[in-house]
Amino acid sequence: MNAAAQIPPCPAGGQGVHRWLLEAAHAARRGGMTPEQTATEIEARMTRHPNSRSEIADAVQKAFAGAPMIWSSVPSFSKAPKWPEANLEQIEAVAASGLGVVDLWEQSPIRWDDNTPRTAELLGRLFGGDPWLCIGSNRDFFTEKLSKIIKPEQYPQIVPSPMVDKYGMTADGRRSQHTLSGTGPRRFLVLEFDGIDRDTQGATLLHLAERAPLTLAVDSGGKSIHGWFFCEGKTDEQLRPFFRMACGLGADPATWNRSQFVRMPDGRRDNGNRQSVLFFNEGTITR
């Protein structure tokens, strides 16, 4: 078995990642990976950004019993942004607007109120042309041309930016259909809010829509709402202030990762819950 394949999937949503780090590092060592390969592979798989440069290093060094690390092989640690913690006062100020999920729905330029799945139509309107899209879930995924994806509504998750090809390369040289290197430039920056009530999430997305083009809001089929903001052509430097603001309002930093899976618009969760579209403004898509 390929060494990297022995590393367990990182928990979704950033929960339980601290424990996973050590488990992943031990699995990589058992598979014959070097400490440097292990650190790089773990960073690529994390569902949130490391809290510090040492978070991954500590796990790897424990697994490798103090083996020396060559950190020059993973320079992105020095560049990884630190995102602000959720600011309760700011969240309460937005919630005080009195807006909520109903307002998000009512302000949507396009609304559907039946049970007909429109996932294929939405993907065509969101991405245009016939791009490579990576869909599925963290454990079971594939990349295919949009025109060849059959019944996309049956899948729970999608990478919100087109892929550059069917396969990309992982940090340790594996071919895979879900990789950061295989993910193209950002088309949508997606925000997910956990830990705050749904009406406050709705109010927050409307608040942020005054500062950036909100294209889509997707009910996760659980507790959260995913907001898709069109950003094609923007650099990370241009997007970072907006994302910092969103994190201060409770957004999960994990979705800064370009290859992070988010909820498929009008798809289905594993438990069968529909991931309904609450807001759709196609006019924000400018290219």
MIMAR-682170 format. One record per residue (C-alpha): residue number from 1; z, y, x. Coordinates in steps of 0.05 Angstrom, whole numbers, padded with zeros to 5 digits. Layout:
# MIMAR-682170
+-----+--------+--------+--------+
! num !      w !      v !      u !
+-----+--------+--------+--------+
! NUM !      Z !      Y !      X !
...
+-----+--------+--------+--------+
# end
This chain:
# MIMAR-682170
+-----+--------+--------+--------+
! num !      w !      v !      u !
+-----+--------+--------+--------+
!   1 !  00000 !  00000 !  00000 !
!   2 ! -00015 !  00070 !  00024 !
!   3 !  00048 !  00103 !  00051 !
!   4 !  00042 !  00165 !  00007 !
!   5 !  00033 !  00121 ! -00055 !
!   6 !  00105 !  00096 ! -00046 !
!   7 !  00133 !  00166 ! -00057 !
!   8 !  00159 !  00170 ! -00129 !
!   9 !  00132 !  00226 ! -00174 !
!  10 !  00170 !  00291 ! -00172 !
!  11 !  00208 !  00305 ! -00236 !
!  12 !  00172 !  00352 ! -00283 !
!  13 !  00198 !  00422 ! -00295 !
!  14 !  00238 !  00426 ! -00231 !
!  15 !  00297 !  00387 ! -00258 !
!  16 !  00327 !  00334 ! -00212 !
!  17 !  00284 !  00356 ! -00153 !
!  18 !  00342 !  00360 ! -00104 !
!  19 !  00358 !  00286 ! -00111 !
!  20 !  00284 !  00268 ! -00111 !
!  21 !  00274 !  00302 ! -00043 !
!  22 !  00318 !  00251 ! -00008 !
!  23 !  00289 !  00192 ! -00046 !
!  24 !  00218 !  00215 ! -00029 !
!  25 !  00235 !  00225 !  00044 !
!  26 !  00264 !  00155 !  00050 !
!  27 !  00204 !  00125 !  00014 !
!  28 !  00157 !  00161 !  00062 !
!  29 !  00194 !  00135 !  00123 !
!  30 !  00193 !  00064 !  00096 !
!  31 !  00118 !  00072 !  00087 !
!  32 !  00109 !  00091 !  00160 !
!  33 !  00096 !  00166 !  00153 !
!  34 !  00118 !  00214 !  00207 !
!  35 !  00170 !  00268 !  00193 !
!  36 !  00116 !  00321 !  00194 !
!  37 !  00071 !  00282 !  00146 !
!  38 !  00131 !  00271 !  00101 !
!  39 !  00149 !  00345 !  00098 !
!  40 !  00078 !  00365 !  00083 !
!  41 !  00069 !  00312 !  00029 !
!  42 !  00135 !  00329 ! -00005 !
!  43 !  00118 !  00403 ! -00006 !
!  44 !  00051 !  00388 ! -00039 !
!  45 !  00084 !  00345 ! -00093 !
!  46 !  00143 !  00390 ! -00111 !
!  47 !  00142 !  00416 ! -00182 !
!  48 !  00178 !  00480 ! -00161 !
!  49 !  00178 !  00519 ! -00096 !
!  50 !  00230 !  00501 ! -00043 !
!  51 !  00293 !  00543 ! -00051 !
!  52 !  00292 !  00553 !  00024 !
!  53 !  00255 !  00529 !  00086 !
!  54 !  00313 !  00482 !  00101 !
!  55 !  00313 !  00447 !  00033 !
!  56 !  00257 !  00399 !  00051 !
!  57 !  00276 !  00398 !  00125 !
!  58 !  00347 !  00374 !  00108 !
!  59 !  00321 !  00317 !  00065 !
!  60 !  00271 !  00295 !  00117 !
!  61 !  00320 !  00299 !  00174 !
!  62 !  00371 !  00257 !  00136 !
!  63 !  00318 !  00205 !  00121 !
!  64 !  00294 !  00203 !  00192 !
!  65 !  00364 !  00205 !  00222 !
!  66 !  00354 !  00271 !  00258 !
!  67 !  00283 !  00260 !  00282 !
!  68 !  00255 !  00325 !  00311 !
!  69 !  00211 !  00365 !  00265 !
!  70 !  00148 !  00402 !  00286 !
!  71 !  00149 !  00457 !  00234 !
!  72 !  00086 !  00489 !  00260 !
!  73 !  00049 !  00434 !  00223 !
!  74 !  00073 !  00461 !  00156 !
!  75 !  00066 !  00536 !  00163 !
!  76 !  00068 !  00549 !  00089 !
!  77 !  00144 !  00546 !  00089 !
!  78 !  00147 !  00613 !  00123 !
!  79 !  00101 !  00642 !  00069 !
!  80 !  00131 !  00609 !  00007 !
!  81 !  00152 !  00665 ! -00040 !
!  82 !  00223 !  00668 ! -00065 !
!  83 !  00225 !  00682 ! -00139 !
!  84 !  00281 !  00720 ! -00174 !
!  85 !  00331 !  00685 ! -00218 !
!  86 !  00328 !  00696 ! -00293 !
!  87 !  00361 !  00762 ! -00311 !
!  88 !  00401 !  00754 ! -00375 !
!  89 !  00403 !  00829 ! -00390 !
!  90 !  00328 !  00835 ! -00384 !
!  91 !  00318 !  00774 ! -00429 !
!  92 !  00365 !  00801 ! -00481 !
!  93 !  00330 !  00869 ! -00480 !
!  94 !  00263 !  00835 ! -00495 !
!  95 !  00295 !  00792 ! -00549 !
!  96 !  00323 !  00855 ! -00581 !
!  97 !  00253 !  00875 ! -00601 !
!  98 !  00260 !  00827 ! -00659 !
!  99 !  00193 !  00795 ! -00645 !
! 100 !  00184 !  00719 ! -00644 !
! 101 !  00137 !  00660 ! -00653 !
! 102 !  00113 !  00684 ! -00721 !
! 103 !  00091 !  00751 ! -00690 !
! 104 !  00056 !  00714 ! -00634 !
! 105 !  00017 !  00675 ! -00687 !
! 106 !  00002 !  00736 ! -00730 !
! 107 ! -00023 !  00776 ! -00670 !
! 108 ! -00071 !  00721 ! -00649 !
! 109 ! -00144 !  00744 ! -00658 !
! 110 ! -00163 !  00671 ! -00672 !
! 111 ! -00120 !  00625 ! -00715 !
! 112 ! -00129 !  00554 ! -00739 !
! 113 ! -00081 !  00527 ! -00792 !
! 114 ! -00107 !  00457 ! -00803 !
! 115 ! -00097 !  00390 ! -00767 !
! 116 ! -00167 !  00385 ! -00737 !
! 117 ! -00160 !  00379 ! -00661 !
! 118 ! -00201 !  00432 ! -00626 !
! 119 ! -00185 !  00414 ! -00554 !
! 120 ! -00257 !  00402 ! -00533 !
! 121 ! -00278 !  00469 ! -00563 !
! 122 ! -00221 !  00505 ! -00531 !
! 123 ! -00235 !  00476 ! -00462 !
! 124 ! -00308 !  00498 ! -00468 !
! 125 ! -00287 !  00569 ! -00487 !
! 126 ! -00231 !  00573 ! -00435 !
! 127 ! -00271 !  00548 ! -00375 !
! 128 ! -00345 !  00557 ! -00393 !
! 129 ! -00402 !  00518 ! -00361 !
! 130 ! -00388 !  00447 ! -00339 !
! 131 ! -00331 !  00450 ! -00288 !
! 132 ! -00291 !  00393 ! -00257 !
! 133 ! -00225 !  00389 ! -00295 !
! 134 ! -00163 !  00349 ! -00276 !
! 135 ! -00127 !  00321 ! -00337 !
! 136 ! -00076 !  00268 ! -00355 !
! 137 ! -00004 !  00270 ! -00330 !
! 138 !  00035 !  00268 ! -00265 !
! 139 !  00032 !  00192 ! -00265 !
! 140 ! -00037 !  00179 ! -00294 !
! 141 ! -00093 !  00230 ! -00283 !
! 142 ! -00167 !  00237 ! -00268 !
! 143 ! -00218 !  00291 ! -00252 !
! 144 ! -00284 !  00293 ! -00290 !
! 145 ! -00338 !  00341 ! -00311 !
! 146 ! -00319 !  00375 ! -00376 !
! 147 ! -00381 !  00348 ! -00410 !
! 148 ! -00360 !  00277 ! -00395 !
! 149 ! -00288 !  00281 ! -00419 !
! 150 ! -00282 !  00241 ! -00484 !
! 151 ! -00229 !  00262 ! -00534 !
! 152 ! -00189 !  00309 ! -00489 !
! 153 ! -00139 !  00318 ! -00547 !
! 154 ! -00109 !  00250 ! -00529 !
! 155 ! -00084 !  00275 ! -00461 !
! 156 ! -00019 !  00314 ! -00452 !
! 157 ! -00032 !  00357 ! -00390 !
! 158 ! -00085 !  00394 ! -00351 !
! 159 ! -00091 !  00435 ! -00287 !
! 160 ! -00107 !  00505 ! -00313 !
! 161 ! -00159 !  00520 ! -00260 !
! 162 ! -00224 !  00482 ! -00245 !
! 163 ! -00226 !  00433 ! -00188 !
! 164 ! -00276 !  00441 ! -00132 !
! 165 ! -00299 !  00368 ! -00136 !
! 166 ! -00278 !  00301 ! -00164 !
! 167 ! -00235 !  00285 ! -00103 !
! 168 ! -00193 !  00326 ! -00057 !
! 169 ! -00150 !  00308 !  00003 !
! 170 ! -00074 !  00302 !  00004 !
! 171 ! -00034 !  00328 !  00063 !
! 172 ! -00035 !  00260 !  00097 !
! 173 ! -00110 !  00249 !  00088 !
! 174 ! -00112 !  00209 !  00023 !
! 175 ! -00169 !  00219 ! -00026 !
! 176 ! -00141 !  00236 ! -00095 !
! 177 ! -00166 !  00268 ! -00159 !
! 178 ! -00104 !  00312 ! -00164 !
! 179 ! -00091 !  00353 ! -00101 !
! 180 ! -00076 !  00424 ! -00083 !
! 181 ! -00134 !  00425 ! -00034 !
! 182 ! -00180 !  00402 ! -00089 !
! 183 ! -00159 !  00457 ! -00137 !
! 184 ! -00205 !  00517 ! -00139 !
! 185 ! -00185 !  00590 ! -00145 !
! 186 ! -00138 !  00609 ! -00202 !
! 187 ! -00171 !  00620 ! -00269 !
! 188 ! -00107 !  00622 ! -00309 !
! 189 ! -00036 !  00635 ! -00288 !
! 190 !  00008 !  00596 ! -00336 !
! 191 !  00080 !  00614 ! -00353 !
! 192 !  00130 !  00564 ! -00381 !
! 193 !  00198 !  00584 ! -00407 !
! 194 !  00256 !  00535 ! -00411 !
! 195 !  00327 !  00550 ! -00428 !
! 196 !  00313 !  00608 ! -00477 !
! 197 !  00301 !  00600 ! -00551 !
! 198 !  00230 !  00597 ! -00579 !
! 199 !  00231 !  00665 ! -00613 !
! 200 !  00252 !  00698 ! -00547 !
! 201 !  00196 !  00661 ! -00513 !
! 202 !  00147 !  00689 ! -00563 !
! 203 !  00175 !  00759 ! -00554 !
! 204 !  00171 !  00751 ! -00478 !
! 205 !  00098 !  00730 ! -00480 !
! 206 !  00080 !  00790 ! -00524 !
! 207 !  00119 !  00835 ! -00477 !
! 208 !  00082 !  00808 ! -00416 !
! 209 !  00015 !  00812 ! -00454 !
! 210 !  00023 !  00888 ! -00449 !
! 211 !  00017 !  00880 ! -00373 !
! 212 ! -00033 !  00823 ! -00364 !
! 213 ! -00087 !  00790 ! -00408 !
! 214 ! -00054 !  00736 ! -00450 !
! 215 ! -00109 !  00687 ! -00469 !
! 216 ! -00071 !  00629 ! -00498 !
! 217 ! -00002 !  00607 ! -00521 !
! 218 !  00009 !  00532 ! -00528 !
! 219 !  00067 !  00499 ! -00562 !
! 220 !  00091 !  00445 ! -00513 !
! 221 !  00109 !  00399 ! -00571 !
! 222 !  00180 !  00405 ! -00546 !
! 223 !  00223 !  00465 ! -00530 !
! 224 !  00176 !  00511 ! -00492 !
! 225 !  00114 !  00553 ! -00502 !
! 226 !  00062 !  00558 ! -00447 !
! 227 !  00028 !  00625 ! -00439 !
! 228 ! -00040 !  00626 ! -00405 !
! 229 ! -00059 !  00692 ! -00372 !
! 230 ! -00130 !  00701 ! -00348 !
! 231 ! -00130 !  00720 ! -00274 !
! 232 ! -00197 !  00698 ! -00244 !
! 233 ! -00216 !  00743 ! -00186 !
! 234 ! -00144 !  00764 ! -00173 !
! 235 ! -00111 !  00748 ! -00106 !
! 236 ! -00041 !  00718 ! -00101 !
! 237 ! -00018 !  00785 ! -00073 !
! 238 ! -00042 !  00820 ! -00136 !
! 239 ! -00010 !  00768 ! -00181 !
! 240 !  00057 !  00761 ! -00147 !
! 241 !  00090 !  00824 ! -00177 !
! 242 !  00072 !  00800 ! -00247 !
! 243 !  00098 !  00730 ! -00234 !
! 244 !  00163 !  00759 ! -00205 !
! 245 !  00172 !  00798 ! -00269 !
! 246 !  00160 !  00735 ! -00310 !
! 247 !  00211 !  00696 ! -00269 !
! 248 !  00262 !  00750 ! -00282 !
! 249 !  00249 !  00738 ! -00356 !
! 250 !  00261 !  00663 ! -00349 !
! 251 !  00194 !  00635 ! -00328 !
! 252 !  00194 !  00570 ! -00288 !
! 253 !  00170 !  00584 ! -00216 !
! 254 !  00137 !  00515 ! -00213 !
! 255 !  00073 !  00539 ! -00247 !
! 256 !  00057 !  00584 ! -00188 !
! 257 !  00030 !  00521 ! -00156 !
! 258 ! -00045 !  00522 ! -00170 !
! 259 ! -00047 !  00447 ! -00180 !
! 260 !  00013 !  00443 ! -00227 !
! 261 !  00000 !  00407 ! -00292 !
! 262 !  00012 !  00446 ! -00356 !
! 263 !  00007 !  00427 ! -00429 !
! 264 ! -00063 !  00411 ! -00455 !
! 265 ! -00083 !  00461 ! -00509 !
! 266 ! -00082 !  00424 ! -00576 !
! 267 ! -00067 !  00358 ! -00539 !
! 268 ! -00013 !  00308 ! -00552 !
! 269 !  00053 !  00294 ! -00517 !
! 270 !  00069 !  00222 ! -00499 !
! 271 !  00114 !  00220 ! -00560 !
! 272 !  00055 !  00240 ! -00605 !
! 273 !  00077 !  00312 ! -00618 !
! 274 !  00019 !  00360 ! -00624 !
! 275 !  00014 !  00416 ! -00573 !
! 276 ! -00011 !  00468 ! -00622 !
! 277 ! -00045 !  00533 ! -00603 !
! 278 ! -00002 !  00591 ! -00627 !
! 279 ! -00045 !  00647 ! -00598 !
! 280 ! -00117 !  00652 ! -00574 !
! 281 ! -00152 !  00714 ! -00550 !
! 282 ! -00220 !  00695 ! -00522 !
! 283 ! -00235 !  00768 ! -00509 !
! 284 ! -00190 !  00767 ! -00448 !
! 285 ! -00238 !  00720 ! -00412 !
! 286 ! -00285 !  00766 ! -00374 !
! 287 ! -00325 !  00717 ! -00332 !
+-----+--------+--------+--------+
# end
